[in-house]
Amino acid sequence: MPSALGKSQTSTVTLKLDTTYRDRLKSLAVIKKRTAHYLMKEAIERYLQAEEAQQTILSSVDDSVAHFETTGLHITLNEVQAWAKEVKINRNAQLPACHT
């Protein structure tokens, strides 16, 4: 959470790395003209973004399944495939309506 000065609060975390990883990290840091610390923070940020995006998708899938189980509304794979082909020709093609 950013402080009054606009900087985020930080805390130290200790991470034990295999020496092979550490050597690879040092080499990459030199090549990229960055610190190993910067590369580790960047890697963690990318990992968190990817995992959070995956969790958002999984949550959406769960919601969709629950909606289907409640309502029975759906679109078949063939309908989606036909719509996808139509979108290639007409970008404004309407997605087929859900049905039971």
N, C-alpha and C positions, 0 to 999 in steps of 0.2 A: 504494500500500500504506500503511495507516495506521501512523503512528509510535506511540511509547510514549504520547504525549499524546493520541492519538485523532484527530489531524489527518492528512489524507492529504498525501503529498509532492506538491509541484507543481513545474512547470518552465515557463519562459516560452516561448511559441511566437509567432513573428511571422507575421502574415497580412496580405497586401496585398488590400485591398478596392477595388473600383470606387467612385468617389465617390458614385454613385447608391445603392449598397448602404449605404455608410457613412451617408449622409443619412437613408435609410429606417430604418436601425437606430437612429440618434439620435432620430428622431421617435417611433418605437415605444417606445423606452426612456422617453421623457417621458410618453407616454400611460399606460404600464403602471407608472410610478413605480418603475422598475428601472434599473440601469446597463446600458449597452451591453455591458459585460463579462459581466454576469449573463445577458443574452439570448443572447450568443454561446455561453456554456458550456451553457445549456439546450438550444440548437439542436443543438450537437454531441452532447450526451447523448441526445437524442431520435433523432438520426440513427444513432448507434451502436447503440442498442437496436433500432431497426427493422432495421438491416442484420444484426445478430447473430441476430435472430429469423428473418429470411429465410434466413440460412445454416443455422440449425438445421432449418428446414423442408426446404431443399434436401438436406441431409445425410440427413434421414429419408426423403425420396423416393429418394435413391440406395440407401439400405439396403433399402427396400421393393422396388425394382427388382431388386437383387441377390438378395433372398430369393425373389422370384417366379421369376427365372431359374434359381435352384438347385432350388426345390421344385415350381414350376408351380402352387402354391396361389394362388387369387384369388377375388374376389367380382365379379360383373358389375355394370355400371352399373344395369341394371334391378333387380337385387337390392337395391342400395343405395337406389335411389329408392323401391322398395316399402317398405323398412325405414323410410326417412325419413317416408313417409306414415303408417306405423303408429305411429311415435314421437309424431306430433302427437296421436294418440288415446290412446296408452298409453306414457307416459314410460319405462316399464320394458321396452319391447319389446327383444328380443334381436337383436343384429346377426346376420345369417345366417352360418353356418359357411363357412370357406374350403373350396374344392374344386379339383380339377384339371380 
